[in-house]
Amino acid sequence: MQSPSLFISHGGPNIVTDDTEAREYLRSLPSLVGRPKAIVIASAHFETDGPVVVTDPHPEMIYDFGGFPEELYRIVYPAPGEPELAMHIAHMLADAGLSPRIAPKRGYDHGAWTSMLLAYPEADIPIVQVSIDPRRDARYHYALGAALAPLAADDILLIGSGHITHNLRAVFGAMRHGLAPDAAMASKVAAFTDWFADRFAEGDREAILDWRKLAPNVAENHPTDEHLMPLFFAYGAGGENATAERVHDSRQMGFFAFDSWMFKQQ
């Protein structure tokens, strides 16, 4: 079975408890992409210099957040790792000239465990984690995903977990002060996310990979790049001739965007 690849906007850890459209979307993933044999996930919260592949057979939990309800620090998602698949992935990346390294021990950060807990609560699908490199650009992350695209033919789901917009200063400001929706920020978010939708519809890969120069309102939507890099990983993982479909596009506070994209072969 040929699995699609997927980019998800994972939200904060409270996505598992808050009643939102984004939470319900993540719960619906099995109806969208089925139940894969294994999952490979590149999270925006796993940052390294160059690619690192996790070979840990029993990843523990990383509670990489502060100031959230205590119940979130007690959640355990005990999905197994898959060392054999991880080593195969490392060889694929090496063959692509990407010089990977191995991490024999690393837990699941919230960019990985929150979404997978909602989608596959049984925690019985093996997961292999691959890092992003925030110092490198969209083309690097596209190549990273493209090197692993053949795994889709073996019913392995490749996921990039980040956020289509990630201006946390604006988000926390709205949360702290209970402000009304910021119409100006909402407009900038819409222009940014619609730019990607238009470029994906046109199949304009070069423009997409040159997003920092061509997309509108870049600084307002991504003060730093790391949360958008998993999008390019998923895009590359979809394969050379993949079609792109925006499968979810809810908002919180009027401007915090939870777009999700699916890439699949025609």
Backbone torsions as a table, in degrees:
resi	resn	phi	psi	omega
1	MET	NA	136.6	-179.4
2	GLN	-92.6	109.9	179.1
3	SER	-80.7	145.0	169.2
4	PRO	-75.4	172.6	167.4
5	SER	-108.0	163.9	-169.3
6	LEU	-143.8	135.1	167.4
7	PHE	-108.4	129.8	177.7
8	ILE	-124.2	147.4	170.0
9	SER	-95.4	111.6	-164.7
10	HIS	-86.4	-14.2	179.9
11	GLY	70.3	-174.8	173.7
12	GLY	-80.3	173.6	-179.4
13	PRO	-61.1	-24.2	179.9
14	ASN	-71.7	-1.3	175.3
15	ILE	-61.3	-24.6	-179.1
16	VAL	-77.1	-16.3	-177.7
17	THR	-114.9	-27.1	-177.0
18	ASP	-79.4	142.6	-179.8
19	ASP	-83.8	93.1	-177.5
20	THR	-132.9	161.3	174.9
21	GLU	-62.4	-35.9	-179.3
22	ALA	-64.0	-41.2	177.9
23	ARG	-61.5	-44.6	-178.4
24	GLU	-66.6	-34.4	175.6
25	TYR	-61.8	-47.7	-179.4
26	LEU	-62.0	-35.4	175.6
27	ARG	-64.9	-25.0	-177.1
28	SER	-87.4	-0.7	-174.8
29	LEU	-54.9	-39.8	179.2
30	PRO	-58.0	-32.5	178.1
31	SER	-73.3	-20.8	-178.8
32	LEU	-90.3	-44.0	-173.3
33	VAL	-121.0	1.3	178.1
34	GLY	79.1	-162.2	-179.6
35	ARG	-115.9	99.1	-174.3
36	PRO	-73.3	165.0	176.3
37	LYS	-71.2	-33.5	178.4
38	ALA	-157.9	164.9	-179.5
39	ILE	-127.2	135.3	171.9
40	VAL	-114.0	124.0	-174.0
41	ILE	-128.3	131.0	174.4
42	ALA	-109.2	108.7	-177.3
43	SER	-99.0	143.6	176.3
44	ALA	-63.8	-14.2	-178.9
45	HIS	-96.3	6.4	175.3
46	PHE	-115.1	89.6	-174.1
47	GLU	-108.2	128.4	178.2
48	THR	-143.8	169.4	174.3
49	ASP	-88.3	101.4	-173.6
50	GLY	82.9	169.6	-173.6
51	PRO	-75.7	137.6	175.1
52	VAL	-127.2	134.9	179.6
53	VAL	-113.7	131.9	-177.4
54	VAL	-88.5	124.0	178.8
55	THR	-104.0	5.2	-177.3
56	ASP	-58.0	121.8	179.5
57	PRO	-75.4	-20.7	-177.5
58	HIS	-137.2	72.8	-178.3
59	PRO	-62.2	138.1	176.5
60	GLU	-92.3	-164.5	-175.7
61	MET	-103.1	143.2	171.2
62	ILE	-118.2	118.0	178.6
63	TYR	-98.8	77.1	-170.9
64	ASP	-90.1	58.9	-178.4
65	PHE	-161.6	162.6	179.7
66	GLY	-140.5	153.2	175.2
67	GLY	82.0	14.8	179.7
68	PHE	-103.1	166.7	-179.5
69	PRO	-56.1	145.1	-175.1
70	GLU	-57.5	-33.0	-177.3
71	GLU	-59.5	-27.8	-179.0
72	LEU	-70.7	-24.0	179.1
73	TYR	-84.2	-2.2	178.2
74	ARG	-105.6	-5.2	-178.9
75	ILE	-71.9	135.5	174.3
76	VAL	-125.2	127.8	175.9
77	TYR	-114.6	99.8	-168.4
78	PRO	-91.1	32.5	177.7
79	ALA	-60.2	139.0	-179.0
80	PRO	-76.2	156.8	165.9
81	GLY	-83.1	-177.5	178.9
82	GLU	-144.7	85.4	-174.5
83	PRO	-56.6	-37.5	-178.4
84	GLU	-65.3	-45.3	176.8
85	LEU	-63.5	-40.6	179.9
86	ALA	-59.6	-42.9	178.8
87	MET	-66.8	-36.9	176.1
88	HIS	-61.8	-42.6	177.9
89	ILE	-62.0	-42.9	178.5
90	ALA	-59.8	-40.7	178.4
91	HIS	-66.2	-38.7	178.1
92	MET	-62.5	-43.1	179.4
93	LEU	-66.9	-38.3	177.3
94	ALA	-63.7	-42.6	179.0
95	ASP	-62.2	-27.3	178.8
96	ALA	-86.2	3.1	177.8
97	GLY	78.9	22.9	-174.6
98	LEU	-98.8	-0.9	171.6
99	SER	50.0	63.2	-178.5
100	PRO	-75.2	159.6	169.7
101	ARG	-120.1	167.8	-176.0
102	ILE	-112.4	138.5	171.7
103	ALA	-115.0	104.8	-177.3
104	PRO	-70.7	-15.6	-179.9
105	LYS	-145.1	119.1	171.9
106	ARG	-163.9	135.2	-179.6
107	GLY	-83.9	-178.9	177.5
108	TYR	-87.9	119.9	172.6
109	ASP	-79.6	172.5	-173.1
110	HIS	-71.0	-16.4	172.8
111	GLY	-69.2	-18.7	177.8
112	ALA	-101.2	-51.7	-168.6
113	TRP	-77.3	-30.1	-178.1
114	THR	-64.4	-50.8	-178.0
115	SER	-66.1	-39.4	-179.2
116	MET	-72.0	-32.8	174.6
117	LEU	-61.3	-41.1	179.9
118	LEU	-71.9	-41.7	-175.3
119	ALA	-77.4	-42.5	-175.1
120	TYR	-132.6	71.7	-173.8
121	PRO	-63.5	-17.5	179.1
122	GLU	-69.3	-17.8	176.7
123	ALA	56.4	37.5	-177.8
124	ASP	-115.9	11.8	175.2
125	ILE	-102.6	124.8	-179.9
126	PRO	-61.9	143.1	-179.4
127	ILE	-126.9	133.2	173.1
128	VAL	-116.7	131.2	-179.4
129	GLN	-101.4	139.4	176.8
130	VAL	-125.8	136.8	-174.8
131	SER	-83.1	160.9	166.4
132	ILE	-103.2	167.7	176.4
133	ASP	-126.7	102.2	-175.2
134	PRO	-66.3	-11.8	178.0
135	ARG	-85.6	-7.8	-178.7
136	ARG	-111.9	164.0	-166.1
137	ASP	-97.0	-171.7	-178.1
138	ALA	-61.9	-37.4	-178.3
139	ARG	-64.9	-38.7	176.0
140	TYR	-60.8	-46.7	-176.8
141	HIS	-71.5	-31.5	172.6
142	TYR	-62.7	-44.7	178.8
143	ALA	-64.0	-36.6	177.6
144	LEU	-60.3	-48.0	177.7
145	GLY	-66.1	-41.7	-178.2
146	ALA	-61.4	-35.0	179.0
147	ALA	-63.1	-26.6	-177.0
148	LEU	-101.7	-1.3	-177.5
149	ALA	-54.4	-35.7	179.5
150	PRO	-59.5	-19.5	179.4
151	LEU	-62.8	-25.5	-178.5
152	ALA	-60.1	-30.2	-179.9
153	ALA	-68.5	-15.1	179.5
154	ASP	-105.4	24.8	177.1
155	ASP	61.1	41.1	174.7
156	ILE	-111.1	126.0	-176.6
157	LEU	-90.3	122.4	177.5
158	LEU	-101.6	125.9	-175.1
159	ILE	-125.4	134.3	165.7
160	GLY	-103.9	121.8	-176.3
161	SER	-113.7	107.7	-179.7
162	GLY	-147.9	-128.8	174.4
163	HIS	-158.6	136.2	-178.9
164	ILE	-68.2	-29.8	168.6
165	THR	-134.5	150.2	-173.1
166	HIS	-155.1	57.0	174.7
167	ASN	-95.5	86.6	-174.4
168	LEU	-70.3	-25.7	177.1
169	ARG	-61.3	-44.4	178.2
170	ALA	-67.2	-40.2	-179.1
171	VAL	-64.4	-50.8	-177.2
172	PHE	-67.9	-31.9	175.6
173	GLY	-62.8	-43.6	178.1
174	ALA	-66.5	-37.6	-179.8
175	MET	-67.9	-42.7	-177.0
176	ARG	-67.8	-39.2	-170.6
177	HIS	-102.6	-2.8	178.3
178	GLY	58.6	39.0	-175.9
179	LEU	-73.2	154.9	171.8
180	ALA	-66.0	157.2	178.8
181	PRO	-50.6	134.3	-178.6
182	ASP	-83.5	102.7	-174.8
183	ALA	-63.6	-37.5	-179.9
184	ALA	-65.8	-43.2	178.9
185	MET	-67.2	-40.4	178.7
186	ALA	-59.8	-38.4	179.1
187	SER	-66.6	-39.1	179.0
188	LYS	-68.5	-37.1	176.4
189	VAL	-65.4	-44.8	-179.7
190	ALA	-61.3	-41.9	179.5
191	ALA	-63.3	-40.1	-179.4
192	PHE	-67.6	-50.5	-177.3
193	THR	-69.2	-35.0	177.8
194	ASP	-69.8	-31.0	176.1
195	TRP	-60.5	-45.0	177.6
196	PHE	-63.6	-41.7	179.8
197	ALA	-60.8	-42.6	179.7
198	ASP	-66.4	-42.3	-179.0
199	ARG	-67.8	-38.8	177.0
200	PHE	-65.4	-39.0	178.7
201	ALA	-62.5	-35.6	179.0
202	GLU	-80.9	-12.2	-175.1
203	GLY	67.7	31.6	-175.5
204	ASP	-90.0	77.9	-176.1
205	ARG	-61.0	-40.6	-177.4
206	GLU	-62.9	-41.0	177.6
207	ALA	-65.5	-42.5	-179.6
208	ILE	-60.8	-43.8	-179.0
209	LEU	-73.4	-14.3	176.7
210	ASP	-106.3	32.8	-172.7
211	TRP	-57.0	-37.3	-175.6
212	ARG	-62.1	-30.9	179.1
213	LYS	-88.8	-29.4	-167.7
214	LEU	-107.8	-27.6	-177.2
215	ALA	-74.6	151.0	178.4
216	PRO	-82.3	150.3	170.6
217	ASN	57.3	42.1	-177.1
218	VAL	-62.9	-49.7	-175.7
219	ALA	-63.2	-35.8	-179.7
220	GLU	-71.3	-28.8	-178.0
221	ASN	-94.6	-31.3	-179.5
222	HIS	-140.9	81.8	175.1
223	PRO	-55.6	-31.6	170.1
224	THR	-129.2	160.0	-167.9
225	ASP	-88.7	-18.1	-162.3
226	GLU	-59.0	-32.1	-176.2
227	HIS	-79.3	-11.0	174.7
228	LEU	-95.6	-18.3	-177.0
229	MET	-59.6	-34.9	176.7
230	PRO	-62.7	-23.2	174.6
231	LEU	-61.2	-43.5	-177.6
232	PHE	-72.5	-32.6	172.5
233	PHE	-58.9	-49.4	-179.4
234	ALA	-64.4	-38.6	179.0
235	TYR	-61.1	-48.1	177.2
236	GLY	-64.3	-37.8	-178.5
237	ALA	-67.2	-17.8	178.1
238	GLY	-71.4	-16.8	179.3
239	GLY	100.0	166.4	-171.2
240	GLU	-57.6	-41.8	-174.1
241	ASN	-112.7	31.8	-176.1
242	ALA	-71.0	144.2	169.7
243	THR	-90.2	153.8	-178.6
244	ALA	-114.7	135.4	177.9
245	GLU	-135.2	125.2	174.4
246	ARG	-79.4	109.8	-172.4
247	VAL	-99.4	-5.7	175.3
248	HIS	-160.2	142.7	-178.4
249	ASP	-154.1	46.0	178.7
250	SER	-75.8	166.1	178.0
251	ARG	-131.2	149.2	168.2
252	GLN	-118.5	144.2	-177.7
253	MET	57.4	19.3	177.4
254	GLY	82.5	-13.3	-175.0
255	PHE	-143.1	-11.9	179.8
256	PHE	-85.6	109.1	-167.3
257	ALA	-91.1	138.3	-179.6
258	PHE	-117.7	36.2	-178.8
259	ASP	-57.9	143.8	174.2
260	SER	-130.4	139.7	-178.5
261	TRP	-123.9	138.3	175.2
262	MET	-113.6	134.6	179.5
263	PHE	-120.2	126.2	-178.7
264	LYS	-147.1	155.4	178.2
265	GLN	-71.5	144.3	179.1
266	GLN	-70.8	NA	NA
